[in-house]
Amino acid sequence: MTLLSSILGFSAFGFGARCFQLGLQKRPIFDAPSGHLISTAAFGVLGYGAFYADKKQTALLAEKKKVLLERREKENLEWQATKGQGHAV
């Protein structure tokens, strides 16, 4: 997911949430546009943060996977060496 689509998606959700809120209160939906702007901007900032949180978590998971694969390979080599010594005796 790109940065722009994250920001726009969260902003659209914020706009929709604001419209739903006003609809529940039976108030005119487009009466006060400043509330829509604030809601859209706040959710856009959340989208920005979510994008970079996802990017950071993906990098951390890739690093962890690399470490685990290296450890597994090392353990497999040790097991093969131990298995070979058991048959030689």
PyMOL Python script that loads the backbone (N, CA, C, O; Angstrom):
from pymol import cmd

cmd.read_pdbstr("""\
ATOM      1  N   MET A   1       0.850  -1.164   0.000  1.00  0.00           N
ATOM      2  CA  MET A   1       0.000   0.000   0.000  1.00  0.00           C
ATOM      3  C   MET A   1       0.899   1.233   0.000  1.00  0.00           C
ATOM      4  O   MET A   1       1.880   1.297   0.742  1.00  0.00           O
ATOM      5  N   THR A   2       0.567   2.179  -0.812  1.00  0.00           N
ATOM      6  CA  THR A   2       1.391   3.374  -0.904  1.00  0.00           C
ATOM      7  C   THR A   2       0.980   4.395   0.153  1.00  0.00           C
ATOM      8  O   THR A   2      -0.093   4.311   0.750  1.00  0.00           O
ATOM      9  N   LEU A   3       1.852   5.337   0.358  1.00  0.00           N
ATOM     10  CA  LEU A   3       1.601   6.384   1.347  1.00  0.00           C
ATOM     11  C   LEU A   3       0.357   7.188   0.979  1.00  0.00           C
ATOM     12  O   LEU A   3      -0.479   7.472   1.836  1.00  0.00           O
ATOM     13  N   LEU A   4       0.240   7.548  -0.277  1.00  0.00           N
ATOM     14  CA  LEU A   4      -0.899   8.358  -0.714  1.00  0.00           C
ATOM     15  C   LEU A   4      -2.217   7.611  -0.526  1.00  0.00           C
ATOM     16  O   LEU A   4      -3.201   8.195  -0.071  1.00  0.00           O
ATOM     17  N   SER A   5      -2.244   6.340  -0.870  1.00  0.00           N
ATOM     18  CA  SER A   5      -3.494   5.590  -0.714  1.00  0.00           C
ATOM     19  C   SER A   5      -3.842   5.388   0.758  1.00  0.00           C
ATOM     20  O   SER A   5      -5.022   5.343   1.107  1.00  0.00           O
ATOM     21  N   SER A   6      -2.840   5.264   1.626  1.00  0.00           N
ATOM     22  CA  SER A   6      -3.117   5.154   3.061  1.00  0.00           C
ATOM     23  C   SER A   6      -3.733   6.440   3.590  1.00  0.00           C
ATOM     24  O   SER A   6      -4.734   6.407   4.306  1.00  0.00           O
ATOM     25  N   ILE A   7      -3.144   7.555   3.243  1.00  0.00           N
ATOM     26  CA  ILE A   7      -3.653   8.846   3.718  1.00  0.00           C
ATOM     27  C   ILE A   7      -5.053   9.108   3.164  1.00  0.00           C
ATOM     28  O   ILE A   7      -5.951   9.501   3.909  1.00  0.00           O
ATOM     29  N   LEU A   8      -5.244   8.892   1.862  1.00  0.00           N
ATOM     30  CA  LEU A   8      -6.554   9.148   1.259  1.00  0.00           C
ATOM     31  C   LEU A   8      -7.617   8.185   1.777  1.00  0.00           C
ATOM     32  O   LEU A   8      -8.764   8.582   1.984  1.00  0.00           O
ATOM     33  N   GLY A   9      -7.249   6.933   1.986  1.00  0.00           N
ATOM     34  CA  GLY A   9      -8.201   5.960   2.499  1.00  0.00           C
ATOM     35  C   GLY A   9      -8.656   6.296   3.912  1.00  0.00           C
ATOM     36  O   GLY A   9      -9.851   6.259   4.207  1.00  0.00           O
ATOM     37  N   PHE A  10      -7.718   6.622   4.778  1.00  0.00           N
ATOM     38  CA  PHE A  10      -8.069   6.993   6.145  1.00  0.00           C
ATOM     39  C   PHE A  10      -8.849   8.307   6.161  1.00  0.00           C
ATOM     40  O   PHE A  10      -9.777   8.466   6.955  1.00  0.00           O
ATOM     41  N   SER A  11      -8.481   9.243   5.293  1.00  0.00           N
ATOM     42  CA  SER A  11      -9.206  10.513   5.220  1.00  0.00           C
ATOM     43  C   SER A  11     -10.647  10.297   4.775  1.00  0.00           C
ATOM     44  O   SER A  11     -11.567  10.910   5.316  1.00  0.00           O
ATOM     45  N   ALA A  12     -10.836   9.439   3.805  1.00  0.00           N
ATOM     46  CA  ALA A  12     -12.194   9.147   3.335  1.00  0.00           C
ATOM     47  C   ALA A  12     -13.009   8.491   4.447  1.00  0.00           C
ATOM     48  O   ALA A  12     -14.193   8.781   4.615  1.00  0.00           O
ATOM     49  N   PHE A  13     -12.365   7.605   5.203  1.00  0.00           N
ATOM     50  CA  PHE A  13     -13.069   6.987   6.328  1.00  0.00           C
ATOM     51  C   PHE A  13     -13.451   8.038   7.366  1.00  0.00           C
ATOM     52  O   PHE A  13     -14.552   7.996   7.915  1.00  0.00           O
ATOM     53  N   GLY A  14     -12.549   8.979   7.638  1.00  0.00           N
ATOM     54  CA  GLY A  14     -12.842  10.052   8.589  1.00  0.00           C
ATOM     55  C   GLY A  14     -13.994  10.923   8.130  1.00  0.00           C
ATOM     56  O   GLY A  14     -14.846  11.309   8.930  1.00  0.00           O
ATOM     57  N   PHE A  15     -14.021  11.230   6.847  1.00  0.00           N
ATOM     58  CA  PHE A  15     -15.121  12.020   6.294  1.00  0.00           C
ATOM     59  C   PHE A  15     -16.442  11.265   6.427  1.00  0.00           C
ATOM     60  O   PHE A  15     -17.463  11.834   6.815  1.00  0.00           O
ATOM     61  N   GLY A  16     -16.402   9.974   6.099  1.00  0.00           N
ATOM     62  CA  GLY A  16     -17.605   9.159   6.218  1.00  0.00           C
ATOM     63  C   GLY A  16     -18.073   9.026   7.659  1.00  0.00           C
ATOM     64  O   GLY A  16     -19.274   9.047   7.931  1.00  0.00           O
ATOM     65  N   ALA A  17     -17.122   8.887   8.588  1.00  0.00           N
ATOM     66  CA  ALA A  17     -17.473   8.785  10.004  1.00  0.00           C
ATOM     67  C   ALA A  17     -18.131  10.077  10.489  1.00  0.00           C
ATOM     68  O   ALA A  17     -19.084  10.035  11.268  1.00  0.00           O
ATOM     69  N   ARG A  18     -17.632  11.206  10.038  1.00  0.00           N
ATOM     70  CA  ARG A  18     -18.211  12.495  10.423  1.00  0.00           C
ATOM     71  C   ARG A  18     -19.630  12.633   9.862  1.00  0.00           C
ATOM     72  O   ARG A  18     -20.532  13.097  10.561  1.00  0.00           O
ATOM     73  N   CYS A  19     -19.826  12.235   8.612  1.00  0.00           N
ATOM     74  CA  CYS A  19     -21.158  12.299   8.017  1.00  0.00           C
ATOM     75  C   CYS A  19     -22.113  11.363   8.750  1.00  0.00           C
ATOM     76  O   CYS A  19     -23.269  11.717   8.986  1.00  0.00           O
ATOM     77  N   PHE A  20     -21.640  10.176   9.111  1.00  0.00           N
ATOM     78  CA  PHE A  20     -22.476   9.224   9.850  1.00  0.00           C
ATOM     79  C   PHE A  20     -22.837   9.783  11.221  1.00  0.00           C
ATOM     80  O   PHE A  20     -23.973   9.650  11.677  1.00  0.00           O
ATOM     81  N   GLN A  21     -21.855  10.412  11.877  1.00  0.00           N
ATOM     82  CA  GLN A  21     -22.104  11.013  13.192  1.00  0.00           C
ATOM     83  C   GLN A  21     -23.209  12.068  13.100  1.00  0.00           C
ATOM     84  O   GLN A  21     -24.139  12.073  13.906  1.00  0.00           O
ATOM     85  N   LEU A  22     -23.100  12.947  12.127  1.00  0.00           N
ATOM     86  CA  LEU A  22     -24.115  13.993  11.977  1.00  0.00           C
ATOM     87  C   LEU A  22     -25.469  13.410  11.581  1.00  0.00           C
ATOM     88  O   LEU A  22     -26.510  13.927  11.987  1.00  0.00           O
ATOM     89  N   GLY A  23     -25.459  12.338  10.793  1.00  0.00           N
ATOM     90  CA  GLY A  23     -26.705  11.692  10.421  1.00  0.00           C
ATOM     91  C   GLY A  23     -27.405  11.081  11.624  1.00  0.00           C
ATOM     92  O   GLY A  23     -28.629  11.146  11.743  1.00  0.00           O
ATOM     93  N   LEU A  24     -26.612  10.484  12.521  1.00  0.00           N
ATOM     94  CA  LEU A  24     -27.204   9.916  13.742  1.00  0.00           C
ATOM     95  C   LEU A  24     -27.815  10.995  14.631  1.00  0.00           C
ATOM     96  O   LEU A  24     -28.821  10.772  15.306  1.00  0.00           O
ATOM     97  N   GLN A  25     -27.196  12.151  14.617  1.00  0.00           N
ATOM     98  CA  GLN A  25     -27.696  13.262  15.428  1.00  0.00           C
ATOM     99  C   GLN A  25     -28.818  14.027  14.731  1.00  0.00           C
ATOM    100  O   GLN A  25     -29.380  14.973  15.284  1.00  0.00           O
ATOM    101  N   LYS A  26     -29.133  13.602  13.509  1.00  0.00           N
ATOM    102  CA  LYS A  26     -30.172  14.252  12.687  1.00  0.00           C
ATOM    103  C   LYS A  26     -29.889  15.743  12.481  1.00  0.00           C
ATOM    104  O   LYS A  26     -30.782  16.588  12.530  1.00  0.00           O
ATOM    105  N   ARG A  27     -28.608  16.023  12.248  1.00  0.00           N
ATOM    106  CA  ARG A  27     -28.189  17.393  11.929  1.00  0.00           C
ATOM    107  C   ARG A  27     -27.873  17.463  10.439  1.00  0.00           C
ATOM    108  O   ARG A  27     -27.594  16.431   9.829  1.00  0.00           O
ATOM    109  N   PRO A  28     -27.908  18.638   9.842  1.00  0.00           N
ATOM    110  CA  PRO A  28     -27.542  18.760   8.424  1.00  0.00           C
ATOM    111  C   PRO A  28     -26.090  18.313   8.200  1.00  0.00           C
ATOM    112  O   PRO A  28     -25.177  18.758   8.895  1.00  0.00           O
ATOM    113  N   ILE A  29     -25.904  17.445   7.238  1.00  0.00           N
ATOM    114  CA  ILE A  29     -24.584  16.831   7.047  1.00  0.00           C
ATOM    115  C   ILE A  29     -23.544  17.848   6.596  1.00  0.00           C
ATOM    116  O   ILE A  29     -22.409  17.809   7.073  1.00  0.00           O
ATOM    117  N   PHE A  30     -23.892  18.743   5.704  1.00  0.00           N
ATOM    118  CA  PHE A  30     -22.912  19.691   5.175  1.00  0.00           C
ATOM    119  C   PHE A  30     -23.106  21.101   5.729  1.00  0.00           C
ATOM    120  O   PHE A  30     -22.812  22.083   5.047  1.00  0.00           O
ATOM    121  N   ASP A  31     -23.593  21.203   6.949  1.00  0.00           N
ATOM    122  CA  ASP A  31     -23.851  22.504   7.554  1.00  0.00           C
ATOM    123  C   ASP A  31     -22.558  23.174   8.018  1.00  0.00           C
ATOM    124  O   ASP A  31     -22.362  24.364   7.772  1.00  0.00           O
ATOM    125  N   ALA A  32     -21.673  22.430   8.685  1.00  0.00           N
ATOM    126  CA  ALA A  32     -20.423  22.998   9.216  1.00  0.00           C
ATOM    127  C   ALA A  32     -19.234  22.256   8.603  1.00  0.00           C
ATOM    128  O   ALA A  32     -18.841  21.206   9.112  1.00  0.00           O
ATOM    129  N   PRO A  33     -18.659  22.777   7.528  1.00  0.00           N
ATOM    130  CA  PRO A  33     -17.567  22.066   6.851  1.00  0.00           C
ATOM    131  C   PRO A  33     -16.272  22.009   7.673  1.00  0.00           C
ATOM    132  O   PRO A  33     -15.405  21.183   7.385  1.00  0.00           O
ATOM    133  N   SER A  34     -16.125  22.860   8.678  1.00  0.00           N
ATOM    134  CA  SER A  34     -14.887  22.826   9.458  1.00  0.00           C
ATOM    135  C   SER A  34     -14.753  21.503  10.223  1.00  0.00           C
ATOM    136  O   SER A  34     -13.643  20.996  10.385  1.00  0.00           O
ATOM    137  N   GLY A  35     -15.853  20.950  10.686  1.00  0.00           N
ATOM    138  CA  GLY A  35     -15.813  19.652  11.370  1.00  0.00           C
ATOM    139  C   GLY A  35     -15.365  18.548  10.435  1.00  0.00           C
ATOM    140  O   GLY A  35     -14.628  17.645  10.830  1.00  0.00           O
ATOM    141  N   HIS A  36     -15.820  18.627   9.182  1.00  0.00           N
ATOM    142  CA  HIS A  36     -15.400  17.642   8.188  1.00  0.00           C
ATOM    143  C   HIS A  36     -13.900  17.766   7.912  1.00  0.00           C
ATOM    144  O   HIS A  36     -13.202  16.760   7.787  1.00  0.00           O
ATOM    145  N   LEU A  37     -13.420  18.985   7.820  1.00  0.00           N
ATOM    146  CA  LEU A  37     -11.990  19.186   7.556  1.00  0.00           C
ATOM    147  C   LEU A  37     -11.135  18.662   8.705  1.00  0.00           C
ATOM    148  O   LEU A  37     -10.104  18.029   8.482  1.00  0.00           O
ATOM    149  N   ILE A  38     -11.565  18.927   9.921  1.00  0.00           N
ATOM    150  CA  ILE A  38     -10.809  18.460  11.082  1.00  0.00           C
ATOM    151  C   ILE A  38     -10.802  16.936  11.137  1.00  0.00           C
ATOM    152  O   ILE A  38      -9.758  16.324  11.365  1.00  0.00           O
ATOM    153  N   SER A  39     -11.955  16.331  10.931  1.00  0.00           N
ATOM    154  CA  SER A  39     -12.062  14.868  10.956  1.00  0.00           C
ATOM    155  C   SER A  39     -11.232  14.243   9.831  1.00  0.00           C
ATOM    156  O   SER A  39     -10.526  13.258  10.050  1.00  0.00           O
ATOM    157  N   THR A  40     -11.317  14.807   8.647  1.00  0.00           N
ATOM    158  CA  THR A  40     -10.560  14.287   7.508  1.00  0.00           C
ATOM    159  C   THR A  40      -9.058  14.421   7.751  1.00  0.00           C
ATOM    160  O   THR A  40      -8.301  13.492   7.469  1.00  0.00           O
ATOM    161  N   ALA A  41      -8.626  15.560   8.266  1.00  0.00           N
ATOM    162  CA  ALA A  41      -7.205  15.768   8.532  1.00  0.00           C
ATOM    163  C   ALA A  41      -6.705  14.841   9.641  1.00  0.00           C
ATOM    164  O   ALA A  41      -5.608  14.291   9.538  1.00  0.00           O
ATOM    165  N   ALA A  42      -7.497  14.665  10.693  1.00  0.00           N
ATOM    166  CA  ALA A  42      -7.078  13.800  11.800  1.00  0.00           C
ATOM    167  C   ALA A  42      -6.929  12.350  11.331  1.00  0.00           C
ATOM    168  O   ALA A  42      -5.954  11.683  11.677  1.00  0.00           O
ATOM    169  N   PHE A  43      -7.875  11.872  10.557  1.00  0.00           N
ATOM    170  CA  PHE A  43      -7.774  10.503  10.054  1.00  0.00           C
ATOM    171  C   PHE A  43      -6.666  10.378   9.010  1.00  0.00           C
ATOM    172  O   PHE A  43      -6.067   9.311   8.882  1.00  0.00           O
ATOM    173  N   GLY A  44      -6.382  11.440   8.266  1.00  0.00           N
ATOM    174  CA  GLY A  44      -5.256  11.420   7.333  1.00  0.00           C
ATOM    175  C   GLY A  44      -3.935  11.277   8.061  1.00  0.00           C
ATOM    176  O   GLY A  44      -3.041  10.566   7.601  1.00  0.00           O
ATOM    177  N   VAL A  45      -3.807  11.949   9.195  1.00  0.00           N
ATOM    178  CA  VAL A  45      -2.594  11.813  10.014  1.00  0.00           C
ATOM    179  C   VAL A  45      -2.486  10.381  10.547  1.00  0.00           C
ATOM    180  O   VAL A  45      -1.392   9.821  10.605  1.00  0.00           O
ATOM    181  N   LEU A  46      -3.614   9.794  10.934  1.00  0.00           N
ATOM    182  CA  LEU A  46      -3.598   8.393  11.372  1.00  0.00           C
ATOM    183  C   LEU A  46      -3.149   7.470  10.236  1.00  0.00           C
ATOM    184  O   LEU A  46      -2.403   6.519  10.467  1.00  0.00           O
ATOM    185  N   GLY A  47      -3.595   7.745   9.029  1.00  0.00           N
ATOM    186  CA  GLY A  47      -3.174   6.963   7.869  1.00  0.00           C
ATOM    187  C   GLY A  47      -1.682   7.085   7.612  1.00  0.00           C
ATOM    188  O   GLY A  47      -1.018   6.109   7.264  1.00  0.00           O
ATOM    189  N   TYR A  48      -1.163   8.292   7.787  1.00  0.00           N
ATOM    190  CA  TYR A  48       0.279   8.521   7.630  1.00  0.00           C
ATOM    191  C   TYR A  48       1.057   7.692   8.652  1.00  0.00           C
ATOM    192  O   TYR A  48       2.046   7.037   8.319  1.00  0.00           O
ATOM    193  N   GLY A  49       0.596   7.732   9.889  1.00  0.00           N
ATOM    194  CA  GLY A  49       1.261   6.954  10.943  1.00  0.00           C
ATOM    195  C   GLY A  49       1.132   5.464  10.721  1.00  0.00           C
ATOM    196  O   GLY A  49       2.078   4.717  10.969  1.00  0.00           O
ATOM    197  N   ALA A  50      -0.026   5.018  10.258  1.00  0.00           N
ATOM    198  CA  ALA A  50      -0.238   3.593  10.008  1.00  0.00           C
ATOM    199  C   ALA A  50       0.680   3.094   8.890  1.00  0.00           C
ATOM    200  O   ALA A  50       1.187   1.974   8.954  1.00  0.00           O
ATOM    201  N   PHE A  51       0.890   3.917   7.879  1.00  0.00           N
ATOM    202  CA  PHE A  51       1.772   3.517   6.783  1.00  0.00           C
ATOM    203  C   PHE A  51       3.189   3.270   7.285  1.00  0.00           C
ATOM    204  O   PHE A  51       3.790   2.243   6.968  1.00  0.00           O
ATOM    205  N   TYR A  52       3.726   4.209   8.068  1.00  0.00           N
ATOM    206  CA  TYR A  52       5.093   4.054   8.544  1.00  0.00           C
ATOM    207  C   TYR A  52       5.206   2.987   9.630  1.00  0.00           C
ATOM    208  O   TYR A  52       6.258   2.361   9.762  1.00  0.00           O
ATOM    209  N   ALA A  53       4.157   2.768  10.403  1.00  0.00           N
ATOM    210  CA  ALA A  53       4.165   1.678  11.384  1.00  0.00           C
ATOM    211  C   ALA A  53       4.210   0.337  10.653  1.00  0.00           C
ATOM    212  O   ALA A  53       4.938  -0.568  11.059  1.00  0.00           O
ATOM    213  N   ASP A  54       3.442   0.210   9.588  1.00  0.00           N
ATOM    214  CA  ASP A  54       3.443  -1.019   8.799  1.00  0.00           C
ATOM    215  C   ASP A  54       4.805  -1.253   8.158  1.00  0.00           C
ATOM    216  O   ASP A  54       5.306  -2.377   8.132  1.00  0.00           O
ATOM    217  N   LYS A  55       5.393  -0.191   7.647  1.00  0.00           N
ATOM    218  CA  LYS A  55       6.709  -0.296   7.010  1.00  0.00           C
ATOM    219  C   LYS A  55       7.771  -0.745   8.026  1.00  0.00           C
ATOM    220  O   LYS A  55       8.610  -1.593   7.722  1.00  0.00           O
ATOM    221  N   LYS A  56       7.725  -0.173   9.222  1.00  0.00           N
ATOM    222  CA  LYS A  56       8.683  -0.521  10.266  1.00  0.00           C
ATOM    223  C   LYS A  56       8.481  -1.968  10.723  1.00  0.00           C
ATOM    224  O   LYS A  56       9.453  -2.701  10.909  1.00  0.00           O
ATOM    225  N   GLN A  57       7.230  -2.379  10.901  1.00  0.00           N
ATOM    226  CA  GLN A  57       6.948  -3.743  11.338  1.00  0.00           C
ATOM    227  C   GLN A  57       7.362  -4.758  10.287  1.00  0.00           C
ATOM    228  O   GLN A  57       7.850  -5.835  10.629  1.00  0.00           O
ATOM    229  N   THR A  58       7.175  -4.435   9.015  1.00  0.00           N
ATOM    230  CA  THR A  58       7.588  -5.335   7.944  1.00  0.00           C
ATOM    231  C   THR A  58       9.104  -5.516   7.953  1.00  0.00           C
ATOM    232  O   THR A  58       9.596  -6.627   7.762  1.00  0.00           O
ATOM    233  N   ALA A  59       9.840  -4.438   8.173  1.00  0.00           N
ATOM    234  CA  ALA A  59      11.297  -4.529   8.236  1.00  0.00           C
ATOM    235  C   ALA A  59      11.741  -5.348   9.442  1.00  0.00           C
ATOM    236  O   ALA A  59      12.663  -6.156   9.332  1.00  0.00           O
ATOM    237  N   LEU A  60      11.103  -5.151  10.586  1.00  0.00           N
ATOM    238  CA  LEU A  60      11.448  -5.924  11.780  1.00  0.00           C
ATOM    239  C   LEU A  60      11.145  -7.407  11.594  1.00  0.00           C
ATOM    240  O   LEU A  60      11.924  -8.259  12.022  1.00  0.00           O
ATOM    241  N   LEU A  61      10.018  -7.718  10.957  1.00  0.00           N
ATOM    242  CA  LEU A  61       9.679  -9.116  10.706  1.00  0.00           C
ATOM    243  C   LEU A  61      10.648  -9.764   9.723  1.00  0.00           C
ATOM    244  O   LEU A  61      11.006 -10.931   9.884  1.00  0.00           O
ATOM    245  N   ALA A  62      11.074  -9.022   8.713  1.00  0.00           N
ATOM    246  CA  ALA A  62      12.045  -9.561   7.754  1.00  0.00           C
ATOM    247  C   ALA A  62      13.369  -9.850   8.443  1.00  0.00           C
ATOM    248  O   ALA A  62      13.995 -10.874   8.171  1.00  0.00           O
ATOM    249  N   GLU A  63      13.802  -8.965   9.328  1.00  0.00           N
ATOM    250  CA  GLU A  63      15.051  -9.177  10.064  1.00  0.00           C
ATOM    251  C   GLU A  63      14.930 -10.391  10.981  1.00  0.00           C
ATOM    252  O   GLU A  63      15.851 -11.202  11.066  1.00  0.00           O
ATOM    253  N   LYS A  64      13.797 -10.514  11.663  1.00  0.00           N
ATOM    254  CA  LYS A  64      13.575 -11.647  12.561  1.00  0.00           C
ATOM    255  C   LYS A  64      13.545 -12.953  11.779  1.00  0.00           C
ATOM    256  O   LYS A  64      14.088 -13.959  12.236  1.00  0.00           O
ATOM    257  N   LYS A  65      12.920 -12.948  10.610  1.00  0.00           N
ATOM    258  CA  LYS A  65      12.875 -14.143   9.777  1.00  0.00           C
ATOM    259  C   LYS A  65      14.275 -14.540   9.328  1.00  0.00           C
ATOM    260  O   LYS A  65      14.613 -15.724   9.305  1.00  0.00           O
ATOM    261  N   LYS A  66      15.081 -13.556   8.974  1.00  0.00           N
ATOM    262  CA  LYS A  66      16.456 -13.827   8.553  1.00  0.00           C
ATOM    263  C   LYS A  66      17.248 -14.477   9.684  1.00  0.00           C
ATOM    264  O   LYS A  66      17.977 -15.443   9.459  1.00  0.00           O
ATOM    265  N   VAL A  67      17.106 -13.948  10.900  1.00  0.00           N
ATOM    266  CA  VAL A  67      17.811 -14.510  12.055  1.00  0.00           C
ATOM    267  C   VAL A  67      17.341 -15.936  12.329  1.00  0.00           C
ATOM    268  O   VAL A  67      18.158 -16.817  12.595  1.00  0.00           O
ATOM    269  N   LEU A  68      16.034 -16.167  12.267  1.00  0.00           N
ATOM    270  CA  LEU A  68      15.503 -17.501  12.536  1.00  0.00           C
ATOM    271  C   LEU A  68      15.946 -18.513  11.476  1.00  0.00           C
ATOM    272  O   LEU A  68      16.254 -19.658  11.806  1.00  0.00           O
ATOM    273  N   LEU A  69      15.979 -18.103  10.219  1.00  0.00           N
ATOM    274  CA  LEU A  69      16.449 -19.008   9.165  1.00  0.00           C
ATOM    275  C   LEU A  69      17.925 -19.336   9.320  1.00  0.00           C
ATOM    276  O   LEU A  69      18.334 -20.473   9.088  1.00  0.00           O
ATOM    277  N   GLU A  70      18.732 -18.348   9.712  1.00  0.00           N
ATOM    278  CA  GLU A  70      20.151 -18.609   9.954  1.00  0.00           C
ATOM    279  C   GLU A  70      20.336 -19.571  11.123  1.00  0.00           C
ATOM    280  O   GLU A  70      21.166 -20.478  11.067  1.00  0.00           O
ATOM    281  N   ARG A  71      19.560 -19.363  12.177  1.00  0.00           N
ATOM    282  CA  ARG A  71      19.644 -20.243  13.350  1.00  0.00           C
ATOM    283  C   ARG A  71      19.202 -21.663  12.985  1.00  0.00           C
ATOM    284  O   ARG A  71      19.826 -22.632  13.418  1.00  0.00           O
ATOM    285  N   ARG A  72      18.143 -21.792  12.202  1.00  0.00           N
ATOM    286  CA  ARG A  72      17.665 -23.112  11.781  1.00  0.00           C
ATOM    287  C   ARG A  72      18.714 -23.821  10.939  1.00  0.00           C
ATOM    288  O   ARG A  72      18.942 -25.018  11.111  1.00  0.00           O
ATOM    289  N   GLU A  73      19.351 -23.095  10.034  1.00  0.00           N
ATOM    290  CA  GLU A  73      20.397 -23.693   9.188  1.00  0.00           C
ATOM    291  C   GLU A  73      21.567 -24.178  10.043  1.00  0.00           C
ATOM    292  O   GLU A  73      22.107 -25.260   9.810  1.00  0.00           O
ATOM    293  N   LYS A  74      21.950 -23.382  11.021  1.00  0.00           N
ATOM    294  CA  LYS A  74      23.046 -23.753  11.916  1.00  0.00           C
ATOM    295  C   LYS A  74      22.682 -25.015  12.707  1.00  0.00           C
ATOM    296  O   LYS A  74      23.501 -25.922  12.849  1.00  0.00           O
ATOM    297  N   GLU A  75      21.447 -25.063  13.219  1.00  0.00           N
ATOM    298  CA  GLU A  75      21.012 -26.237  13.974  1.00  0.00           C
ATOM    299  C   GLU A  75      20.937 -27.470  13.087  1.00  0.00           C
ATOM    300  O   GLU A  75      21.259 -28.566  13.546  1.00  0.00           O
ATOM    301  N   ASN A  76      20.523 -27.329  11.836  1.00  0.00           N
ATOM    302  CA  ASN A  76      20.486 -28.454  10.904  1.00  0.00           C
ATOM    303  C   ASN A  76      21.885 -28.979  10.620  1.00  0.00           C
ATOM    304  O   ASN A  76      22.091 -30.190  10.544  1.00  0.00           O
ATOM    305  N   LEU A  77      22.844 -28.077  10.463  1.00  0.00           N
ATOM    306  CA  LEU A  77      24.220 -28.510  10.236  1.00  0.00           C
ATOM    307  C   LEU A  77      24.778 -29.238  11.454  1.00  0.00           C
ATOM    308  O   LEU A  77      25.464 -30.250  11.314  1.00  0.00           O
ATOM    309  N   GLU A  78      24.485 -28.721  12.655  1.00  0.00           N
ATOM    310  CA  GLU A  78      24.937 -29.395  13.877  1.00  0.00           C
ATOM    311  C   GLU A  78      24.282 -30.762  14.015  1.00  0.00           C
ATOM    312  O   GLU A  78      24.936 -31.716  14.436  1.00  0.00           O
ATOM    313  N   TRP A  79      23.010 -30.874  13.671  1.00  0.00           N
ATOM    314  CA  TRP A  79      22.317 -32.144  13.778  1.00  0.00           C
ATOM    315  C   TRP A  79      22.877 -33.152  12.783  1.00  0.00           C
ATOM    316  O   TRP A  79      23.030 -34.332  13.099  1.00  0.00           O
ATOM    317  N   GLN A  80      23.186 -32.670  11.561  1.00  0.00           N
ATOM    318  CA  GLN A  80      23.781 -33.563  10.549  1.00  0.00           C
ATOM    319  C   GLN A  80      25.149 -34.058  11.025  1.00  0.00           C
ATOM    320  O   GLN A  80      25.487 -35.227  10.839  1.00  0.00           O
ATOM    321  N   ALA A  81      25.940 -33.162  11.642  1.00  0.00           N
ATOM    322  CA  ALA A  81      27.256 -33.553  12.141  1.00  0.00           C
ATOM    323  C   ALA A  81      27.115 -34.574  13.269  1.00  0.00           C
ATOM    324  O   ALA A  81      27.867 -35.547  13.319  1.00  0.00           O
ATOM    325  N   THR A  82      26.166 -34.362  14.167  1.00  0.00           N
ATOM    326  CA  THR A  82      25.932 -35.293  15.280  1.00  0.00           C
ATOM    327  C   THR A  82      25.406 -36.622  14.767  1.00  0.00           C
ATOM    328  O   THR A  82      25.799 -37.671  15.276  1.00  0.00           O
ATOM    329  N   LYS A  83      24.555 -36.606  13.801  1.00  0.00           N
ATOM    330  CA  LYS A  83      23.987 -37.822  13.214  1.00  0.00           C
ATOM    331  C   LYS A  83      25.086 -38.638  12.544  1.00  0.00           C
ATOM    332  O   LYS A  83      25.090 -39.866  12.634  1.00  0.00           O
ATOM    333  N   GLY A  84      26.013 -37.968  11.876  1.00  0.00           N
ATOM    334  CA  GLY A  84      27.124 -38.657  11.225  1.00  0.00           C
ATOM    335  C   GLY A  84      28.072 -39.278  12.233  1.00  0.00           C
ATOM    336  O   GLY A  84      28.616 -40.350  11.970  1.00  0.00           O
ATOM    337  N   GLN A  85      28.288 -38.648  13.372  1.00  0.00           N
ATOM    338  CA  GLN A  85      29.185 -39.203  14.393  1.00  0.00           C
ATOM    339  C   GLN A  85      28.569 -40.420  15.059  1.00  0.00           C
ATOM    340  O   GLN A  85      29.297 -41.345  15.420  1.00  0.00           O
ATOM    341  N   GLY A  86      27.277 -40.452  15.233  1.00  0.00           N
ATOM    342  CA  GLY A  86      26.594 -41.583  15.884  1.00  0.00           C
ATOM    343  C   GLY A  86      26.728 -42.845  15.063  1.00  0.00           C
ATOM    344  O   GLY A  86      26.837 -43.924  15.645  1.00  0.00           O
ATOM    345  N   HIS A  87      26.725 -42.772  13.774  1.00  0.00           N
ATOM    346  CA  HIS A  87      26.855 -43.955  12.915  1.00  0.00           C
ATOM    347  C   HIS A  87      28.304 -44.412  12.779  1.00  0.00           C
ATOM    348  O   HIS A  87      28.567 -45.587  12.521  1.00  0.00           O
ATOM    349  N   ALA A  88      29.221 -43.504  12.949  1.00  0.00           N
ATOM    350  CA  ALA A  88      30.651 -43.861  12.806  1.00  0.00           C
ATOM    351  C   ALA A  88      31.135 -44.700  13.967  1.00  0.00           C
ATOM    352  O   ALA A  88      32.106 -45.437  13.799  1.00  0.00           O
ATOM    353  N   VAL A  89      30.528 -44.636  15.115  1.00  0.00           N
ATOM    354  CA  VAL A  89      30.994 -45.361  16.303  1.00  0.00           C
ATOM    355  C   VAL A  89      30.589 -46.768  16.257  1.00  0.00           C
ATOM    356  O   VAL A  89      30.895 -47.529  17.175  1.00  0.00           O
TER     357      VAL A  89
END
""", "prot")
cmd.dss("prot")
cmd.show_as("cartoon", "prot")
cmd.util.cbc("prot")
cmd.orient("prot")
